[in-house]
Amino acid sequence: MDKGKRIIGEEREAVAARLKSAYESGESIRSLAEASGRSYGFVHRILTETGVTLRGRGGAAKRGKPDA
């Protein structure tokens, strides 16, 4: 995929389907953006357009102080 090239029509639908499938298989938006040569915002927008339920942010959950 050419960086910065406008993607429309059937090509956009095909890209959206690939990104949706990969995201639903566990890939992160950031990794999809890097692999496709597109921006994080582009991938996020495409996923939103396809109706994907986006996952929450990753990372370790913060824990409170243990009970004394």
All heavy atoms as TSV, in Angstrom:
chain	resi	resn	atom	element	x	y	z
A	1	MET	N	N	0.847	-1.166	0.000
A	1	MET	CA	C	0.000	0.000	0.000
A	1	MET	C	C	0.899	1.238	0.000
A	1	MET	O	O	1.800	1.348	0.816
A	1	MET	CB	C	-0.863	-0.058	1.271
A	1	MET	CG	C	-2.016	0.852	1.263
A	1	MET	SD	S	-3.107	0.729	2.719
A	1	MET	CE	C	-2.953	-0.915	3.296
A	2	ASP	N	N	0.660	2.147	-0.905
A	2	ASP	CA	C	1.478	3.358	-0.991
A	2	ASP	C	C	1.102	4.344	0.102
A	2	ASP	O	O	-0.066	4.682	0.266
A	2	ASP	CB	C	1.302	4.030	-2.358
A	2	ASP	CG	C	1.819	3.185	-3.500
A	2	ASP	OD1	O	2.758	2.397	-3.258
A	2	ASP	OD2	O	1.295	3.306	-4.616
A	3	LYS	N	N	2.129	4.803	0.825
A	3	LYS	CA	C	1.888	5.746	1.914
A	3	LYS	C	C	1.343	7.057	1.361
A	3	LYS	O	O	1.885	7.613	0.408
A	3	LYS	CB	C	3.188	5.998	2.674
A	3	LYS	CG	C	2.996	6.845	3.896
A	3	LYS	CD	C	4.251	6.935	4.706
A	3	LYS	CE	C	3.966	7.706	5.982
A	3	LYS	NZ	N	5.068	7.646	6.908
A	4	GLY	N	N	0.252	7.522	1.946
A	4	GLY	CA	C	-0.330	8.789	1.554
A	4	GLY	C	C	-1.246	8.725	0.343
A	4	GLY	O	O	-1.921	9.694	0.033
A	5	LYS	N	N	-1.277	7.586	-0.344
A	5	LYS	CA	C	-2.143	7.443	-1.520
A	5	LYS	C	C	-3.582	7.309	-1.059
A	5	LYS	O	O	-3.888	6.550	-0.151
A	5	LYS	CB	C	-1.739	6.202	-2.320
A	5	LYS	CG	C	-2.613	5.957	-3.528
A	5	LYS	CD	C	-2.258	4.651	-4.222
A	5	LYS	CE	C	-3.287	4.377	-5.297
A	5	LYS	NZ	N	-3.597	2.969	-5.397
A	6	ARG	N	N	-4.452	8.045	-1.696
A	6	ARG	CA	C	-5.875	7.986	-1.356
A	6	ARG	C	C	-6.438	6.635	-1.785
A	6	ARG	O	O	-6.237	6.204	-2.905
A	6	ARG	CB	C	-6.606	9.119	-2.057
A	6	ARG	CG	C	-8.007	9.311	-1.590
A	6	ARG	CD	C	-8.551	10.607	-2.172
A	6	ARG	NE	N	-9.904	10.804	-1.757
A	6	ARG	CZ	C	-10.258	11.513	-0.695
A	6	ARG	NH1	N	-9.336	12.097	0.020
A	6	ARG	NH2	N	-11.521	11.641	-0.363
A	7	ILE	N	N	-7.153	5.983	-0.885
A	7	ILE	CA	C	-7.719	4.669	-1.163
A	7	ILE	C	C	-9.234	4.810	-1.178
A	7	ILE	O	O	-9.837	5.228	-0.188
A	7	ILE	CB	C	-7.284	3.647	-0.098
A	7	ILE	CG1	C	-5.769	3.536	-0.075
A	7	ILE	CG2	C	-7.906	2.303	-0.360
A	7	ILE	CD1	C	-5.235	2.694	1.041
A	8	ILE	N	N	-9.854	4.446	-2.312
A	8	ILE	CA	C	-11.294	4.599	-2.464
A	8	ILE	C	C	-11.909	3.353	-3.095
A	8	ILE	O	O	-11.204	2.496	-3.615
A	8	ILE	CB	C	-11.648	5.845	-3.314
A	8	ILE	CG1	C	-11.012	5.751	-4.691
A	8	ILE	CG2	C	-11.220	7.128	-2.619
A	8	ILE	CD1	C	-11.417	6.842	-5.663
A	9	GLY	N	N	-13.218	3.280	-3.015
A	9	GLY	CA	C	-13.963	2.229	-3.703
A	9	GLY	C	C	-13.655	0.826	-3.232
A	9	GLY	O	O	-13.518	0.565	-2.033
A	10	GLU	N	N	-13.556	-0.082	-4.204
A	10	GLU	CA	C	-13.337	-1.501	-3.899
A	10	GLU	C	C	-12.010	-1.730	-3.198
A	10	GLU	O	O	-11.895	-2.604	-2.339
A	10	GLU	CB	C	-13.403	-2.331	-5.176
A	10	GLU	CG	C	-14.799	-2.432	-5.752
A	10	GLU	CD	C	-14.846	-3.250	-7.036
A	10	GLU	OE1	O	-13.846	-3.931	-7.355
A	10	GLU	OE2	O	-15.890	-3.210	-7.700
A	11	GLU	N	N	-11.002	-0.942	-3.560
A	11	GLU	CA	C	-9.691	-1.091	-2.913
A	11	GLU	C	C	-9.800	-0.767	-1.422
A	11	GLU	O	O	-9.257	-1.475	-0.584
A	11	GLU	CB	C	-8.657	-0.179	-3.578
A	11	GLU	CG	C	-7.264	-0.349	-3.013
A	11	GLU	CD	C	-6.235	0.562	-3.663
A	11	GLU	OE1	O	-6.597	1.419	-4.484
A	11	GLU	OE2	O	-5.060	0.411	-3.312
A	12	ARG	N	N	-10.553	0.282	-1.091
A	12	ARG	CA	C	-10.735	0.661	0.316
A	12	ARG	C	C	-11.499	-0.433	1.067
A	12	ARG	O	O	-11.172	-0.758	2.210
A	12	ARG	CB	C	-11.466	1.992	0.416
A	12	ARG	CG	C	-11.548	2.540	1.840
A	12	ARG	CD	C	-12.225	3.898	1.837
A	12	ARG	NE	N	-12.316	4.473	3.155
A	12	ARG	CZ	C	-11.434	5.315	3.690
A	12	ARG	NH1	N	-10.386	5.696	2.983
A	12	ARG	NH2	N	-11.599	5.784	4.901
A	13	GLU	N	N	-12.506	-1.002	0.420
A	13	GLU	CA	C	-13.270	-2.079	1.047
A	13	GLU	C	C	-12.391	-3.297	1.306
A	13	GLU	O	O	-12.505	-3.939	2.354
A	13	GLU	CB	C	-14.458	-2.458	0.169
A	13	GLU	CG	C	-15.533	-1.386	0.114
A	13	GLU	CD	C	-16.632	-1.702	-0.885
A	13	GLU	OE1	O	-16.724	-2.866	-1.343
A	13	GLU	OE2	O	-17.403	-0.784	-1.201
A	14	ALA	N	N	-11.501	-3.611	0.373
A	14	ALA	CA	C	-10.601	-4.755	0.537
A	14	ALA	C	C	-9.606	-4.503	1.674
A	14	ALA	O	O	-9.354	-5.387	2.495
A	14	ALA	CB	C	-9.859	-5.038	-0.767
A	15	VAL	N	N	-9.063	-3.288	1.729
A	15	VAL	CA	C	-8.125	-2.926	2.798
A	15	VAL	C	C	-8.852	-2.990	4.139
A	15	VAL	O	O	-8.326	-3.530	5.122
A	15	VAL	CB	C	-7.533	-1.517	2.554
A	15	VAL	CG1	C	-6.801	-1.004	3.786
A	15	VAL	CG2	C	-6.593	-1.544	1.356
A	16	ALA	N	N	-10.064	-2.454	4.181
A	16	ALA	CA	C	-10.848	-2.454	5.416
A	16	ALA	C	C	-11.103	-3.882	5.897
A	16	ALA	O	O	-10.979	-4.170	7.093
A	16	ALA	CB	C	-12.165	-1.717	5.203
A	17	ALA	N	N	-11.442	-4.777	4.984
A	17	ALA	CA	C	-11.708	-6.167	5.355
A	17	ALA	C	C	-10.451	-6.837	5.917
A	17	ALA	O	O	-10.529	-7.567	6.919
A	17	ALA	CB	C	-12.226	-6.944	4.147
A	18	ARG	N	N	-9.292	-6.589	5.297
A	18	ARG	CA	C	-8.029	-7.170	5.793
A	18	ARG	C	C	-7.689	-6.631	7.178
A	18	ARG	O	O	-7.315	-7.394	8.075
A	18	ARG	CB	C	-6.887	-6.874	4.825
A	18	ARG	CG	C	-6.886	-7.736	3.586
A	18	ARG	CD	C	-5.566	-7.684	2.847
A	18	ARG	NE	N	-5.113	-6.343	2.536
A	18	ARG	CZ	C	-5.402	-5.664	1.416
A	18	ARG	NH1	N	-6.164	-6.224	0.494
A	18	ARG	NH2	N	-4.942	-4.458	1.212
A	19	LEU	N	N	-7.817	-5.309	7.357
A	19	LEU	CA	C	-7.495	-4.707	8.647
A	19	LEU	C	C	-8.453	-5.191	9.733
A	19	LEU	O	O	-8.030	-5.500	10.849
A	19	LEU	CB	C	-7.525	-3.179	8.550
A	19	LEU	CG	C	-6.416	-2.549	7.705
A	19	LEU	CD1	C	-6.657	-1.049	7.551
A	19	LEU	CD2	C	-5.039	-2.813	8.299
A	20	LYS	N	N	-9.735	-5.282	9.408
A	20	LYS	CA	C	-10.737	-5.749	10.368
A	20	LYS	C	C	-10.429	-7.175	10.808
A	20	LYS	O	O	-10.440	-7.483	12.002
A	20	LYS	CB	C	-12.126	-5.677	9.744
A	20	LYS	CG	C	-13.221	-6.164	10.662
A	20	LYS	CD	C	-14.589	-6.083	10.010
A	20	LYS	CE	C	-15.659	-6.570	10.950
A	20	LYS	NZ	N	-16.992	-6.522	10.358
A	21	SER	N	N	-10.128	-8.036	9.858
A	21	SER	CA	C	-9.827	-9.430	10.168
A	21	SER	C	C	-8.601	-9.541	11.068
A	21	SER	O	O	-8.606	-10.278	12.057
A	21	SER	CB	C	-9.608	-10.202	8.873
A	21	SER	OG	O	-9.236	-11.523	9.147
A	22	ALA	N	N	-7.555	-8.799	10.726
A	22	ALA	CA	C	-6.322	-8.842	11.518
A	22	ALA	C	C	-6.555	-8.298	12.923
A	22	ALA	O	O	-6.073	-8.868	13.906
A	22	ALA	CB	C	-5.213	-8.057	10.811
A	23	TYR	N	N	-7.314	-7.209	13.028
A	23	TYR	CA	C	-7.595	-6.619	14.338
A	23	TYR	C	C	-8.408	-7.583	15.195
A	23	TYR	O	O	-8.120	-7.766	16.380
A	23	TYR	CB	C	-8.327	-5.284	14.176
A	23	TYR	CG	C	-8.557	-4.573	15.486
A	23	TYR	CD1	C	-7.531	-3.884	16.114
A	23	TYR	CD2	C	-9.794	-4.606	16.117
A	23	TYR	CE1	C	-7.726	-3.245	17.319
A	23	TYR	CE2	C	-10.011	-3.971	17.323
A	23	TYR	CZ	C	-8.970	-3.282	17.923
A	23	TYR	OH	O	-9.166	-2.651	19.129
A	24	GLU	N	N	-9.401	-8.199	14.599
A	24	GLU	CA	C	-10.238	-9.139	15.347
A	24	GLU	C	C	-9.470	-10.407	15.720
A	24	GLU	O	O	-9.878	-11.128	16.627
A	24	GLU	CB	C	-11.496	-9.467	14.556
A	24	GLU	CG	C	-12.458	-8.283	14.506
A	24	GLU	CD	C	-13.713	-8.526	13.690
A	24	GLU	OE1	O	-13.692	-9.417	12.807
A	24	GLU	OE2	O	-14.698	-7.819	13.926
A	25	SER	N	N	-8.343	-10.654	15.040
A	25	SER	CA	C	-7.493	-11.798	15.374
A	25	SER	C	C	-6.477	-11.452	16.454
A	25	SER	O	O	-5.665	-12.291	16.829
A	25	SER	CB	C	-6.769	-12.294	14.127
A	25	SER	OG	O	-7.691	-12.798	13.200
A	26	GLY	N	N	-6.491	-10.199	16.928
A	26	GLY	CA	C	-5.622	-9.816	18.038
A	26	GLY	C	C	-4.534	-8.814	17.728
A	26	GLY	O	O	-3.826	-8.377	18.635
A	27	GLU	N	N	-4.369	-8.442	16.462
A	27	GLU	CA	C	-3.345	-7.440	16.122
A	27	GLU	C	C	-3.739	-6.092	16.708
A	27	GLU	O	O	-4.920	-5.774	16.835
A	27	GLU	CB	C	-3.210	-7.297	14.604
A	27	GLU	CG	C	-2.588	-8.472	13.924
A	27	GLU	CD	C	-1.097	-8.593	14.202
A	27	GLU	OE1	O	-0.417	-7.551	14.359
A	27	GLU	OE2	O	-0.621	-9.715	14.276
A	28	SER	N	N	-2.749	-5.280	17.034
A	28	SER	CA	C	-3.030	-3.942	17.552
A	28	SER	C	C	-3.147	-2.949	16.399
A	28	SER	O	O	-2.646	-3.199	15.293
A	28	SER	CB	C	-1.908	-3.488	18.493
A	28	SER	OG	O	-0.725	-3.253	17.756
A	29	ILE	N	N	-3.796	-1.832	16.671
A	29	ILE	CA	C	-3.906	-0.789	15.648
A	29	ILE	C	C	-2.507	-0.319	15.265
A	29	ILE	O	O	-2.196	-0.134	14.093
A	29	ILE	CB	C	-4.762	0.390	16.152
A	29	ILE	CG1	C	-6.194	-0.060	16.374
A	29	ILE	CG2	C	-4.704	1.558	15.163
A	29	ILE	CD1	C	-7.109	1.004	16.975
A	30	ARG	N	N	-1.651	-0.147	16.249
A	30	ARG	CA	C	-0.295	0.331	15.989
A	30	ARG	C	C	0.480	-0.631	15.087
A	30	ARG	O	O	1.153	-0.216	14.150
A	30	ARG	CB	C	0.436	0.548	17.311
A	30	ARG	CG	C	1.485	1.626	17.227
A	30	ARG	CD	C	1.926	2.131	18.590
A	30	ARG	NE	N	0.960	2.878	19.357
A	30	ARG	CZ	C	0.541	4.105	19.082
A	30	ARG	NH1	N	0.971	4.722	18.018
A	30	ARG	NH2	N	-0.317	4.728	19.874
A	31	SER	N	N	0.361	-1.925	15.349
A	31	SER	CA	C	1.089	-2.903	14.525
A	31	SER	C	C	0.508	-2.963	13.112
A	31	SER	O	O	1.243	-3.131	12.138
A	31	SER	CB	C	1.103	-4.284	15.171
A	31	SER	OG	O	-0.175	-4.859	15.173
A	32	LEU	N	N	-0.818	-2.813	12.993
A	32	LEU	CA	C	-1.442	-2.795	11.671
A	32	LEU	C	C	-0.994	-1.571	10.884
A	32	LEU	O	O	-0.738	-1.651	9.679
A	32	LEU	CB	C	-2.969	-2.810	11.796
A	32	LEU	CG	C	-3.571	-4.101	12.323
A	32	LEU	CD1	C	-5.060	-3.921	12.601
A	32	LEU	CD2	C	-3.340	-5.236	11.351
A	33	ALA	N	N	-0.900	-0.437	11.559
A	33	ALA	CA	C	-0.452	0.789	10.896
A	33	ALA	C	C	0.977	0.622	10.385
A	33	ALA	O	O	1.278	0.973	9.238
A	33	ALA	CB	C	-0.544	1.970	11.858
A	34	GLU	N	N	1.838	0.073	11.222
A	34	GLU	CA	C	3.234	-0.120	10.831
A	34	GLU	C	C	3.346	-1.091	9.662
A	34	GLU	O	O	4.059	-0.829	8.690
A	34	GLU	CB	C	4.034	-0.634	12.025
A	34	GLU	CG	C	5.522	-0.724	11.751
A	34	GLU	CD	C	6.296	-1.149	12.977
A	34	GLU	OE1	O	5.926	-0.760	14.102
A	34	GLU	OE2	O	7.284	-1.885	12.806
A	35	ALA	N	N	2.630	-2.189	9.724
A	35	ALA	CA	C	2.706	-3.214	8.680
A	35	ALA	C	C	2.142	-2.721	7.348
A	35	ALA	O	O	2.626	-3.119	6.283
A	35	ALA	CB	C	1.961	-4.478	9.127
A	36	SER	N	N	1.130	-1.865	7.414
A	36	SER	CA	C	0.497	-1.396	6.178
A	36	SER	C	C	1.116	-0.124	5.634
A	36	SER	O	O	0.798	0.291	4.519
A	36	SER	CB	C	-1.001	-1.165	6.420
A	36	SER	OG	O	-1.207	-0.112	7.338
A	37	GLY	N	N	1.978	0.519	6.430
A	37	GLY	CA	C	2.591	1.762	5.980
A	37	GLY	C	C	1.641	2.948	6.050
A	37	GLY	O	O	1.864	3.978	5.431
A	38	ARG	N	N	0.566	2.796	6.811
A	38	ARG	CA	C	-0.413	3.870	6.974
A	38	ARG	C	C	-0.329	4.405	8.400
A	38	ARG	O	O	0.317	3.817	9.263
A	38	ARG	CB	C	-1.833	3.357	6.700
A	38	ARG	CG	C	-2.032	2.730	5.353
A	38	ARG	CD	C	-1.707	3.643	4.198
A	38	ARG	NE	N	-2.646	4.754	4.113
A	38	ARG	CZ	C	-2.912	5.422	3.004
A	38	ARG	NH1	N	-2.322	5.112	1.879
A	38	ARG	NH2	N	-3.768	6.410	3.033
A	39	SER	N	N	-1.007	5.508	8.651
A	39	SER	CA	C	-0.961	6.108	9.980
A	39	SER	C	C	-1.897	5.380	10.945
A	39	SER	O	O	-2.832	4.686	10.528
A	39	SER	CB	C	-1.373	7.579	9.908
A	39	SER	OG	O	-2.762	7.694	9.623
A	40	TYR	N	N	-1.645	5.591	12.216
A	40	TYR	CA	C	-2.506	5.050	13.263
A	40	TYR	C	C	-3.929	5.562	13.046
A	40	TYR	O	O	-4.900	4.810	13.139
A	40	TYR	CB	C	-1.978	5.492	14.634
A	40	TYR	CG	C	-2.815	5.027	15.798
A	40	TYR	CD1	C	-2.487	3.886	16.501
A	40	TYR	CD2	C	-3.942	5.745	16.200
A	40	TYR	CE1	C	-3.255	3.450	17.580
A	40	TYR	CE2	C	-4.720	5.321	17.266
A	40	TYR	CZ	C	-4.363	4.179	17.954
A	40	TYR	OH	O	-5.132	3.759	19.002
A	41	GLY	N	N	-4.055	6.854	12.757
A	41	GLY	CA	C	-5.366	7.468	12.552
A	41	GLY	C	C	-6.130	6.852	11.396
A	41	GLY	O	O	-7.345	6.653	11.470
A	42	PHE	N	N	-5.425	6.542	10.294
A	42	PHE	CA	C	-6.064	5.918	9.142
A	42	PHE	C	C	-6.622	4.558	9.533
A	42	PHE	O	O	-7.780	4.247	9.257
A	42	PHE	CB	C	-5.062	5.759	7.994
A	42	PHE	CG	C	-5.607	4.980	6.830
A	42	PHE	CD1	C	-6.356	5.601	5.853
A	42	PHE	CD2	C	-5.363	3.615	6.708
A	42	PHE	CE1	C	-6.877	4.884	4.779
A	42	PHE	CE2	C	-5.876	2.882	5.650
A	42	PHE	CZ	C	-6.627	3.526	4.679
A	43	VAL	N	N	-5.822	3.739	10.190
A	43	VAL	CA	C	-6.250	2.393	10.581
A	43	VAL	C	C	-7.412	2.488	11.564
A	43	VAL	O	O	-8.416	1.774	11.429
A	43	VAL	CB	C	-5.081	1.577	11.171
A	43	VAL	CG1	C	-5.559	0.246	11.720
A	43	VAL	CG2	C	-4.002	1.363	10.122
A	44	HIS	N	N	-7.317	3.375	12.529
A	44	HIS	CA	C	-8.387	3.567	13.515
A	44	HIS	C	C	-9.681	3.961	12.803
A	44	HIS	O	O	-10.752	3.417	13.093
A	44	HIS	CB	C	-7.964	4.648	14.515
A	44	HIS	CG	C	-8.904	4.831	15.649
A	44	HIS	ND1	N	-10.067	5.564	15.546
A	44	HIS	CD2	C	-8.852	4.381	16.930
A	44	HIS	CE1	C	-10.688	5.561	16.710
A	44	HIS	NE2	N	-9.972	4.847	17.566
A	45	ARG	N	N	-9.600	4.893	11.870
A	45	ARG	CA	C	-10.782	5.357	11.142
A	45	ARG	C	C	-11.408	4.236	10.315
A	45	ARG	O	O	-12.625	4.045	10.315
A	45	ARG	CB	C	-10.405	6.543	10.246
A	45	ARG	CG	C	-11.576	7.191	9.544
A	45	ARG	CD	C	-11.197	8.509	8.863
A	45	ARG	NE	N	-10.001	8.434	8.036
A	45	ARG	CZ	C	-8.799	8.914	8.383
A	45	ARG	NH1	N	-8.620	9.500	9.548
A	45	ARG	NH2	N	-7.772	8.806	7.566
A	46	ILE	N	N	-10.577	3.457	9.622
A	46	ILE	CA	C	-11.076	2.341	8.812
A	46	ILE	C	C	-11.789	1.324	9.701
A	46	ILE	O	O	-12.876	0.845	9.366
A	46	ILE	CB	C	-9.929	1.658	8.029
A	46	ILE	CG1	C	-9.411	2.562	6.925
A	46	ILE	CG2	C	-10.359	0.310	7.475
A	46	ILE	CD1	C	-10.335	2.702	5.730
A	47	LEU	N	N	-11.183	0.999	10.828
A	47	LEU	CA	C	-11.802	0.031	11.733
A	47	LEU	C	C	-13.135	0.552	12.252
A	47	LEU	O	O	-14.117	-0.200	12.326
A	47	LEU	CB	C	-10.863	-0.298	12.895
A	47	LEU	CG	C	-9.599	-1.070	12.531
A	47	LEU	CD1	C	-8.688	-1.185	13.746
A	47	LEU	CD2	C	-9.923	-2.441	11.953
A	48	THR	N	N	-13.191	1.814	12.594
A	48	THR	CA	C	-14.431	2.418	13.071
A	48	THR	C	C	-15.498	2.381	11.980
A	48	THR	O	O	-16.657	2.057	12.245
A	48	THR	CB	C	-14.167	3.865	13.520
A	48	THR	OG1	O	-13.176	3.855	14.545
A	48	THR	CG2	C	-15.425	4.511	14.071
A	49	GLU	N	N	-15.102	2.666	10.747
A	49	GLU	CA	C	-16.037	2.639	9.617
A	49	GLU	C	C	-16.622	1.251	9.391
A	49	GLU	O	O	-17.756	1.125	8.936
A	49	GLU	CB	C	-15.342	3.103	8.327
A	49	GLU	CG	C	-15.050	4.577	8.273
A	49	GLU	CD	C	-14.223	4.967	7.060
A	49	GLU	OE1	O	-13.990	4.118	6.168
A	49	GLU	OE2	O	-13.805	6.129	7.002
A	50	THR	N	N	-15.846	0.215	9.689
A	50	THR	CA	C	-16.314	-1.156	9.464
A	50	THR	C	C	-17.158	-1.674	10.627
A	50	THR	O	O	-17.649	-2.803	10.581
A	50	THR	CB	C	-15.145	-2.132	9.215
A	50	THR	OG1	O	-14.312	-2.174	10.370
A	50	THR	CG2	C	-14.354	-1.746	7.985
A	51	GLY	N	N	-17.304	-0.869	11.688
A	51	GLY	CA	C	-18.143	-1.258	12.811
A	51	GLY	C	C	-17.467	-2.123	13.846
A	51	GLY	O	O	-18.132	-2.720	14.688
A	52	VAL	N	N	-16.150	-2.194	13.807
A	52	VAL	CA	C	-15.410	-2.993	14.785
A	52	VAL	C	C	-15.545	-2.360	16.166
A	52	VAL	O	O	-15.494	-1.138	16.311
A	52	VAL	CB	C	-13.909	-3.059	14.398
A	52	VAL	CG1	C	-13.077	-3.664	15.513
A	52	VAL	CG2	C	-13.723	-3.834	13.125
A	53	THR	N	N	-15.731	-3.191	17.185
A	53	THR	CA	C	-15.699	-2.711	18.562
A	53	THR	C	C	-14.236	-2.677	18.976
A	53	THR	O	O	-13.582	-3.722	19.030
A	53	THR	CB	C	-16.490	-3.649	19.493
A	53	THR	OG1	O	-17.845	-3.695	19.046
A	53	THR	CG2	C	-16.446	-3.162	20.928
A	54	LEU	N	N	-13.737	-1.484	19.217
A	54	LEU	CA	C	-12.326	-1.335	19.552
A	54	LEU	C	C	-12.063	-1.785	20.981
A	54	LEU	O	O	-12.880	-1.557	21.872
A	54	LEU	CB	C	-11.884	0.120	19.351
A	54	LEU	CG	C	-12.022	0.642	17.930
A	54	LEU	CD1	C	-11.665	2.121	17.880
A	54	LEU	CD2	C	-11.152	-0.138	16.968
A	55	ARG	N	N	-10.918	-2.418	21.163
A	55	ARG	CA	C	-10.508	-2.873	22.489
A	55	ARG	C	C	-10.004	-1.692	23.299
A	55	ARG	O	O	-9.590	-0.677	22.761
A	55	ARG	CB	C	-9.369	-3.899	22.370
A	55	ARG	CG	C	-9.774	-5.157	21.631
A	55	ARG	CD	C	-8.672	-6.201	21.663
A	55	ARG	NE	N	-7.466	-5.815	20.944
A	55	ARG	CZ	C	-7.244	-6.093	19.666
A	55	ARG	NH1	N	-8.129	-6.752	18.949
A	55	ARG	NH2	N	-6.117	-5.725	19.091
A	56	GLY	N	N	-10.000	-1.859	24.617
A	56	GLY	CA	C	-9.446	-0.842	25.504
A	56	GLY	C	C	-7.931	-0.806	25.371
A	56	GLY	O	O	-7.315	-1.681	24.751
A	57	ARG	N	N	-7.337	0.177	25.940
A	57	ARG	CA	C	-5.883	0.305	25.894
A	57	ARG	C	C	-5.238	-0.844	26.647
A	57	ARG	O	O	-5.764	-1.325	27.642
A	57	ARG	CB	C	-5.459	1.635	26.510
A	57	ARG	CG	C	-5.924	2.817	25.668
A	57	ARG	CD	C	-5.551	4.107	26.327
A	57	ARG	NE	N	-4.121	4.190	26.493
A	57	ARG	CZ	C	-3.354	5.132	25.962
A	57	ARG	NH1	N	-3.902	6.078	25.258
A	57	ARG	NH2	N	-2.065	5.155	26.164
A	58	GLY	N	N	-4.072	-1.259	26.199
A	58	GLY	CA	C	-3.368	-2.385	26.817
A	58	GLY	C	C	-2.540	-1.958	28.004
A	58	GLY	O	O	-2.660	-0.856	28.514
A	59	GLY	N	N	-1.705	-2.850	28.439
A	59	GLY	CA	C	-0.828	-2.550	29.560
A	59	GLY	C	C	-1.316	-3.214	30.832
A	59	GLY	O	O	-2.441	-3.699	30.920
A	60	ALA	N	N	-0.458	-3.223	31.796
A	60	ALA	CA	C	-0.771	-3.861	33.070
A	60	ALA	C	C	-1.795	-3.017	33.832
A	60	ALA	O	O	-1.738	-1.797	33.829
A	60	ALA	CB	C	0.489	-4.013	33.908
A	61	ALA	N	N	-2.718	-3.702	34.473
A	61	ALA	CA	C	-3.719	-3.010	35.287
A	61	ALA	C	C	-3.065	-2.520	36.560
A	61	ALA	O	O	-2.215	-3.192	37.145
A	61	ALA	CB	C	-4.862	-3.961	35.607
A	62	LYS	N	N	-3.450	-1.332	36.989
A	62	LYS	CA	C	-2.910	-0.784	38.241
A	62	LYS	C	C	-3.641	-1.428	39.393
A	62	LYS	O	O	-4.854	-1.619	39.361
A	62	LYS	CB	C	-3.081	0.730	38.274
A	62	LYS	CG	C	-2.251	1.439	37.244
A	62	LYS	CD	C	-2.416	2.934	37.360
A	62	LYS	CE	C	-1.568	3.611	36.307
A	62	LYS	NZ	N	-1.703	5.067	36.369
A	63	ARG	N	N	-2.888	-1.756	40.415
A	63	ARG	CA	C	-3.478	-2.374	41.594
A	63	ARG	C	C	-3.424	-1.400	42.753
A	63	ARG	O	O	-2.495	-0.622	42.889
A	63	ARG	CB	C	-2.717	-3.638	41.977
A	63	ARG	CG	C	-2.846	-4.715	40.948
A	63	ARG	CD	C	-2.078	-5.940	41.375
A	63	ARG	NE	N	-2.566	-7.053	40.596
A	63	ARG	CZ	C	-2.809	-8.242	41.112
A	63	ARG	NH1	N	-2.591	-8.464	42.377
A	63	ARG	NH2	N	-3.256	-9.201	40.345
A	64	GLY	N	N	-4.435	-1.471	43.567
A	64	GLY	CA	C	-4.468	-0.632	44.767
A	64	GLY	C	C	-3.557	-1.194	45.847
A	64	GLY	O	O	-2.932	-2.239	45.681
A	65	LYS	N	N	-3.490	-0.496	46.961
A	65	LYS	CA	C	-2.671	-0.959	48.077
A	65	LYS	C	C	-3.287	-2.226	48.655
A	65	LYS	O	O	-4.508	-2.339	48.763
A	65	LYS	CB	C	-2.605	0.104	49.164
A	65	LYS	CG	C	-1.855	1.336	48.734
A	65	LYS	CD	C	-1.822	2.336	49.869
A	65	LYS	CE	C	-1.125	3.609	49.437
A	65	LYS	NZ	N	-1.140	4.614	50.498
A	66	PRO	N	N	-2.465	-3.191	49.029
A	66	PRO	CA	C	-3.007	-4.407	49.640
A	66	PRO	C	C	-3.623	-4.087	50.997
A	66	PRO	O	O	-3.211	-3.158	51.683
A	66	PRO	CB	C	-1.796	-5.326	49.793
A	66	PRO	CG	C	-0.601	-4.464	49.653
A	66	PRO	CD	C	-1.033	-3.227	48.906
A	67	ASP	N	N	-4.639	-4.872	51.380
A	67	ASP	CA	C	-5.280	-4.666	52.670
A	67	ASP	C	C	-4.300	-4.973	53.784
A	67	ASP	O	O	-3.537	-5.923	53.720
A	67	ASP	CB	C	-6.504	-5.569	52.814
A	67	ASP	CG	C	-7.592	-5.159	51.839
A	67	ASP	OD1	O	-7.957	-3.975	51.820
A	67	ASP	OD2	O	-8.085	-6.042	51.106
A	68	ALA	N	N	-4.350	-4.161	54.833
A	68	ALA	CA	C	-3.402	-4.335	55.946
A	68	ALA	C	C	-3.902	-5.335	56.947
A	68	ALA	O	O	-4.955	-5.736	57.061
A	68	ALA	CB	C	-3.150	-3.013	56.639
